[in-house]
Amino acid sequence: MENALWRGGWISRLRIASGLVLFVFAFFHFINIGLGLFHTDMLHGMQDGRKTVSRHGIGSVLLYAALLVHAGLALVSIAQRRTLRMPFSVALQVVLGLLIPLQLISHLVQTRYAHEIFGVNDEMGYVIILMWPNSAIWLQSLLLLLVWVHGCIGLHMWLRLTSWWRRMVPYLIGLAVFVPSFALAGLLTEGRRIWLDFADPELREQYIEHYNWPSAETFQSLFSVKDNTLMVFWGALALTGLIYIARKLWRRRHSVRVRYVNGPEIVSEKGMTLLEMSHANGIPHTALCGGKGRCTTCRVVVEHGAGHLHPPTEIEARSLNAVGAPEGTRLACQIRPTDPVTVFRVFRPDGARDRAHASQGQERQLAVLFLDMRGFTARTTGQLPYDIVFLLNRFFDAIVPAITAQGGTVDKYMGDGLLAMFETADTTGSARAGLRAAADIGRALERFNQQLTAEGSSPVRIGMGLHLGDLVLGEIGAAKHAPRTIIGDAVNVASRLEAETKALGVELLVSETLLEAAGLHCNPDELRAFSLRGVSNPVTALPVEQASDLEAHASPWEQIA
């Protein structure tokens, strides 16, 4: 995870580090405001604790350096862009980032600056009275929201390269909504309370004395500082825009032709990265890390013109080596074509127009279940096609929910049988999901057979093979007709184990490999070694006469139940 998160250059790492400092400060600041929902003492107590850190010499340097570095790098990034076309999430983050200083500057001047220069006691109560009850309170509430959404977008774009983040997103969305809502509730609650106190002439005098309330002249000085600082910000923004325009005009003197395999041919400005060229011309091009060189989803195979490209930088080479990219593969976010090139996009975000590159296949170690109905041919001899289909559908309706309930998916149906896989976050989870599903299928089959017996039909018998091993997941088939499926030795082993259940007269064979991955143990005397056709080495497996009794053969079963 560390390699993926910090794989970019030092500028990218500096932007991430400074953003994390600001995000942590904002998080605790919002929680602090929210405590006003409970009691004033809690609000001021946490504020005193925060100030101990943020207004300590080291804390102040770290916080304000992070603020200046993060804002400065953002403006530099905008000035260096080759195009203003960007994904919606990136554009939203940029716009929110540019809006934040418009309110943040006023907040900093009225609090930290007023405290350091004029000795104002800038407790939360002072800030709230200063804004209450006019439009300023809503503008500052908007600032809270802008800062939080900007930070959450940045955090998501950084951490989405990890597997654990995808699992946590549903829960973190709730936290992301809760934090600003909690802060706003605390702000409004404390605002109403303190405004009622301030309406009392006697309490008002005490508040004014306690906060060392600024005089009219002091307020005028503070407003002047705020206006001047805003002018500096507007000047920096204007300079950024001028640099962007000047660079764009200069680059338009030169252009380069790029042809995409199975795609269009474009003419774009020299100096842009290939990824920027794609986005500027509306060409779909995947880039999960936003074009920072930390992932490899924007990679391309350069079919013609590779000799005119600059050699890979350390950042690009490190990322390509991490995925074992073949020769001729480059990162679109790192190369800047100056001569005509022909490229093939390895990953496509719109997948419907072209066949994806073979490297979209993914290797995983997962549990697979092969299931087949016993004696199906003899059972259906002489029946009408309608009756055969009706029986199969009733059978699958009865057992498939046991698979899907454990997070499994049916990869394919094969007449009277099926192949299922259990795609979970890790190997242990996959093995345990497969075991739970097998036991549940056994119980579902018992209930289904009870219905058949009540109807005067003979019960259904099945055989299952359950194994865990290496699989390749990918879209396999003709272009535009390639379903996502699995292939690999694990599928063959599961199929051969299922075939062995017929001779043994059992419902289930579970490979020892899967049992060990699930952390289960069984009596060694119950295990049997099988020489399976098409499998080079013998496979040791546990025969289970009734799949519903699986837990009786393995322990500690309660940890997966």
Secondary structure as the mmCIF struct_conf table of DSSP 4:
data_model
#
loop_
_struct_conf.conf_type_id
_struct_conf.id
_struct_conf.beg_label_comp_id
_struct_conf.beg_label_asym_id
_struct_conf.beg_label_seq_id
_struct_conf.end_label_comp_id
_struct_conf.end_label_asym_id
_struct_conf.end_label_seq_id
HELX_RH_AL_P HELX_RH_AL_P1 GLU A 2 LEU A 5
TURN_TY1_P TURN_TY1_P1 TRP A 6 TRP A 6
BEND BEND1 GLY A 8 GLY A 8
HELX_RH_AL_P HELX_RH_AL_P2 TRP A 10 GLY A 34
HELX_RH_3T_P HELX_RH_3T_P1 LEU A 35 LEU A 37
TURN_TY1_P TURN_TY1_P2 PHE A 38 PHE A 38
HELX_RH_AL_P HELX_RH_AL_P3 THR A 40 SER A 54
TURN_TY1_P TURN_TY1_P3 ARG A 55 ARG A 55
BEND BEND2 HIS A 56 HIS A 56
HELX_RH_AL_P HELX_RH_AL_P4 GLY A 57 GLN A 80
BEND BEND3 ARG A 82 ARG A 82
BEND BEND4 LEU A 84 LEU A 84
HELX_RH_AL_P HELX_RH_AL_P5 PHE A 88 LEU A 108
HELX_RH_PI_P HELX_RH_PI_P1 VAL A 109 TYR A 113
HELX_RH_AL_P HELX_RH_AL_P6 ALA A 114 PHE A 118
HELX_RH_AL_P HELX_RH_AL_P7 MET A 124 MET A 131
TURN_TY1_P TURN_TY1_P4 TRP A 132 PRO A 133
BEND BEND5 ASN A 134 ASN A 134
HELX_RH_AL_P HELX_RH_AL_P8 SER A 135 LEU A 159
TURN_TY1_P TURN_TY1_P5 ARG A 160 LEU A 161
BEND BEND6 THR A 162 THR A 162
HELX_RH_AL_P HELX_RH_AL_P9 SER A 163 ALA A 199
BEND BEND7 ASP A 200 ASP A 200
HELX_RH_AL_P HELX_RH_AL_P10 PRO A 201 TYR A 211
TURN_TY1_P TURN_TY1_P6 ASN A 212 ASN A 212
HELX_RH_AL_P HELX_RH_AL_P11 ALA A 216 ARG A 251
TURN_TY1_P TURN_TY1_P7 ARG A 252 ARG A 253
STRN STRN1 SER A 255 TYR A 260
TURN_TY1_P TURN_TY1_P8 VAL A 261 ASN A 262
BEND BEND8 GLY A 263 GLY A 263
STRN STRN2 GLU A 265 GLU A 269
TURN_TY1_P TURN_TY1_P9 LYS A 270 GLY A 271
BEND BEND9 MET A 272 MET A 272
HELX_RH_AL_P HELX_RH_AL_P12 LEU A 274 ALA A 280
TURN_TY1_P TURN_TY1_P10 ASN A 281 GLY A 282
TURN_TY1_P TURN_TY1_P11 LEU A 288 CYS A 289
BEND BEND10 GLY A 290 CYS A 295
TURN_TY1_P TURN_TY1_P12 THR A 297 CYS A 298
STRN STRN3 ARG A 299 HIS A 304
HELX_RH_3T_P HELX_RH_3T_P2 ALA A 306 HIS A 308
BEND BEND11 LEU A 309 LEU A 309
HELX_LH_PP_P HELX_LH_PP_P1 HIS A 310 THR A 313
HELX_RH_AL_P HELX_RH_AL_P13 GLU A 314 ALA A 322
TURN_TY1_P TURN_TY1_P13 VAL A 323 GLY A 324
HELX_LH_PP_P HELX_LH_PP_P2 ALA A 325 PRO A 326
TURN_TY1_P TURN_TY1_P14 GLU A 327 GLY A 328
STRN STRN4 THR A 329 LEU A 331
TURN_TY1_P TURN_TY1_P15 ALA A 332 GLN A 334
BEND BEND12 ASP A 339 ASP A 339
STRN STRN5 VAL A 341 ARG A 345
BEND BEND13 VAL A 346 PHE A 347
BEND BEND14 PRO A 349 ASP A 350
BEND BEND15 ALA A 352 ASP A 354
HELX_LH_PP_P HELX_LH_PP_P3 ARG A 355 HIS A 357
HELX_RH_3T_P HELX_RH_3T_P3 ALA A 358 GLN A 360
STRN STRN6 GLN A 362 MET A 373
TURN_TY1_P TURN_TY1_P16 ARG A 374 GLY A 375
HELX_RH_AL_P HELX_RH_AL_P14 PHE A 376 THR A 380
TURN_TY1_P TURN_TY1_P17 THR A 381 GLY A 382
HELX_RH_AL_P HELX_RH_AL_P15 PRO A 385 THR A 404
TURN_TY1_P TURN_TY1_P18 ALA A 405 GLY A 407
STRN STRN7 THR A 409 MET A 414
TURN_TY1_P TURN_TY1_P19 GLY A 415 ASP A 416
STRN STRN8 GLY A 417 PHE A 422
BEND BEND16 ALA A 425 ASP A 426
HELX_RH_AL_P HELX_RH_AL_P16 THR A 427 ALA A 454
TURN_TY1_P TURN_TY1_P20 GLU A 455 GLY A 456
HELX_LH_PP_P HELX_LH_PP_P4 SER A 457 VAL A 460
STRN STRN9 ILE A 462 GLU A 475
BEND BEND17 GLY A 477 GLY A 477
STRN STRN10 ALA A 478 ALA A 478
TURN_TY1_P TURN_TY1_P21 ALA A 479 LYS A 480
STRN STRN11 HIS A 481 HIS A 481
STRN STRN12 ARG A 484 ILE A 487
BEND BEND18 GLY A 488 GLY A 488
HELX_RH_AL_P HELX_RH_AL_P17 ASP A 489 LEU A 504
TURN_TY1_P TURN_TY1_P22 GLY A 505 GLY A 505
BEND BEND19 GLU A 507 GLU A 507
STRN STRN13 LEU A 508 SER A 511
HELX_RH_AL_P HELX_RH_AL_P18 GLU A 512 ALA A 518
TURN_TY1_P TURN_TY1_P23 GLY A 519 GLY A 519
STRN STRN14 HIS A 521 HIS A 521
HELX_RH_3T_P HELX_RH_3T_P4 PRO A 524 GLU A 526
STRN STRN15 ARG A 528 PHE A 530
TURN_TY1_P TURN_TY1_P24 ARG A 533 GLY A 534
BEND BEND20 SER A 536 ASN A 537
STRN STRN16 VAL A 539 VAL A 544
BEND BEND21 GLU A 545 GLN A 546
HELX_RH_3T_P HELX_RH_3T_P5 ALA A 547 ALA A 552
TURN_TY1_P TURN_TY1_P25 HIS A 553 HIS A 553
BEND BEND22 ALA A 554 ALA A 554
STRN STRN17 SER A 555 SER A 555
TURN_TY1_P TURN_TY1_P26 PRO A 556 PRO A 556
HELX_RH_3T_P HELX_RH_3T_P6 TRP A 557 GLN A 559
TURN_TY1_P TURN_TY1_P27 ILE A 560 ILE A 560
#
